[in-house]
Amino acid sequence: MNRLFLITVILLLALGALPLPLEAQEPLKSAEEEYYDFLSLLDLTKRPTLGYRTLSDSVWAVSPGVRHPWDGLNLGRTHKWSDSIALRVYGPELFVSFNTAAPYGYYDGALWQGRGLNTSLSAGVRLEVYGFDLTFKPQLSFSQNLGFDIMPSVMPNETNPNKYGYFWGYGIDAPQRFGDLPFLVYDWGDSEIRYTWKTLTIGFGTQTIWLGPARINPILHSNNAPAYPKFDIGLRRQSVTIPWLDWYIGDFEARVWIGRLTESDYFDNDTSNDNTMFHGFSFAYAPSFISGLTLMVNRVCLVPWKAENLKYMFPSDDNTYEDQKASFGLSWVFPQVGFEIYGELGIDDYVGGWLPGYIRHPFHTTVYTAGLRKSFNILPKKQIYGELVFEFNWMEMTQDFQFQWPYSFYFHHINRHGYTNKGQILGNPISPGGNAQYLGFKFYYPKGDTLLFISRANPDNNYLYGKAVGVSVADNELNRKYHSSFKADFSLGIDTLYALSSALMVSGGLVYNLLINPEYIKAEGYTNNYLYNFSVRLGLNLKL
């Protein structure tokens, strides 16, 4: 009976028999979410969140009668029977990529886009009933996982016998390759159970999180890694007015969560450390007296999975077992001219000595991301617009570690999994120990969009900087061996999305990906090694 009911509902949706939509909730980094966010730059809609985003929180709406490039397309709809009962169907959505020489691809959940063929299939349904939201949106992914040259792992010993592990530092579970066979992964994806009363919300599930203002390289959290189970409670974006004074002071947003991270199959054989407890806190404020400005603060903490470590939900200066990180961000939007600037400063643990320590060295363990966006009215009468995005990211270790030990923001000597879940980094996977720059221009038009982009990155300069810690440079050996050995990742690409009908969208892309010194060594007699990779991407998205 339940299956028959679901099939009937889907058929009704396809035939357009249900009431017209009023709003839409979009998955992270989807074409629809990025399009709505572009409309907010044009002041045609309002961002539903301030600094903490999940599928459930990303509730967008455009007022009836407002003209915009995609107003004739089905962007995904919430169909309402009444004020208390609604349904949303997601997908099905298919993504396929092929990498000719090396892994390439990020922010794709449980999918690992290794060398060869990679596919991801996602579909789901969301039911809202009297304040309860029931979302089931799993992800099924496949990686052909063809072989490519990897660096010698530091892991192969009696305790950590895996040859696919990371190539420096014991403090991170980030395999260079996930075994030597093709593999299939089922992931719960953006599934959860949630109850919301006004803006107070409580949920349990696996929806991925995007923290902070960054568009390309968020510091603390993204949808790059597989989903993990978590419990959260907090306030969605809420306008606050002081009683009696009738003074609107701005919008607030706050969320607290506890999650459970899992070790990959390519780390160690110690079953006692397979899980990590993840505490998170996010707070954002958009003041009423500075239009368009949003300020954010985020804090996370990783500890071993033990009941007594629930106390680390709150900040602590006891670093016996914990790995705490924080970030401070801002976004300032000027919709009158279609312009946004944003930035985020991350810090790992605390400086010793507190106030005197921060006065002495305020930049200890800091990393940062800064960026800007600008809209362009190319042919407004034909609904053709443009969006420019530039972002600069810096994740390298600060200079004071030359007096201590090799270090990287996502590593930790106690919580040896590092900042990962099932072997993939939770935050920025493009330059986790280096730096990155991105420049992209996207055209929006009535039938879709086209993105042209160029980017470069040093994935892990910390690996080379660590070679100099505690070593003399008097004989010039470090210079000869490592100065020209920095690994670089250069990409030039095009992605396009086109609507074959109001409910069916296809996408495709081609990226030229050049890797210089992919193994941090130079060829004998040459300045650098080169690896030429091409990434072909195809997608299909059906809207019901």
NORCOR-V924402 format. One record per backbone hydrogen bond with DSSP energy under -1.0 kcal/mol. CO is the residue of the C=O (numbers start at 0). NH is the residue of the N-H. Records with the same first field share a line. If there is no record, write none. Layout:
CO=NH, NH
This chain:
0=4
1=5
2=6
3=7
4=8
5=9
6=10
7=11
8=12
9=13
10=14
11=16
12=15
22=77
23=59
26=29
29=33
30=34
31=35
32=36
33=37
34=38
35=39
36=40
37=41
38=43
50=211
52=209
53=57
56=58
57=25
59=23
62=65
67=70
69=72
78=86
83=129
84=80, 81
85=127
86=78
87=125
89=123
91=541
92=121
93=539
94=119
95=537
96=117
97=535
98=115
107=110
111=113
112=103
114=145
115=98
116=143
117=96
118=141
119=94
120=139
121=92
123=89
124=135
125=87
126=133
127=85
128=131
130=195
131=128
132=193
133=126
134=191
135=124
136=189
138=186
139=120
140=184
141=118
142=182
154=156
158=268
159=156
163=175
165=153
171=173
176=178
182=142
184=140
186=138
188=190
190=205
191=134
192=203
193=132
194=201
196=199
198=235
199=196
200=233
201=194
202=231
203=192
204=229
209=52
220=210
222=108
228=259
229=204
230=257
231=202
232=255
233=200
234=253
237=251
239=248
241=245, 246
242=244
246=241
248=287
249=239
250=285
251=237
252=283
253=234
254=281
255=232
256=279
257=230
258=277
260=275
261=421
269=272
270=273
273=262
274=304
275=260
276=302
277=258
278=300
279=256
280=298
281=254
282=296
283=252
284=294
285=250
289=292
291=332
293=330
294=284
295=328
296=282
297=326
298=280
299=324
300=278
301=322
302=276
303=305
305=308
306=309
307=310
308=311
309=312
310=313
322=301
323=348
324=299
325=346
326=297
327=344
328=295
329=342
330=293
331=340
333=336, 338
337=374
338=333
339=372
340=331
341=370
342=329
343=368
344=327
345=366
346=325
350=353
352=355
353=357
354=358
355=359
356=360
360=363
362=365
366=345
367=393
368=343
369=391
370=341
371=389
372=339
373=387
375=377, 385
378=381, 383
379=382
383=378
384=443
385=375
386=441
387=373
388=439
389=371
390=437
391=369
392=435
393=367
397=400
398=401
399=402
400=403
407=410
409=418
413=415
414=417
416=172
417=419
418=425
420=423
423=420
425=221
430=433
432=461
433=394
434=457
435=392
436=455
437=390
438=453
439=388
440=451
441=386
442=449
443=384
444=447
446=498
447=444
448=496
449=442
450=494
451=440
452=492
453=438
454=490
455=436
456=488
457=434
458=432
459=462
460=464
461=465
463=466
464=467
467=470
472=475
475=479
476=480
477=481
478=482
481=484
487=515
488=456
489=513
490=454
491=511
492=452
493=509
494=450
495=507
496=448
497=505
501=73
502=542
503=499, 500
504=540
505=497
506=538
507=495
508=536
509=493
510=534
511=491
512=532
513=489
514=530
515=487
516=519
522=525
528=516
530=514
532=512
533=99
534=510
535=97
536=508
537=95
538=506
539=93
540=504
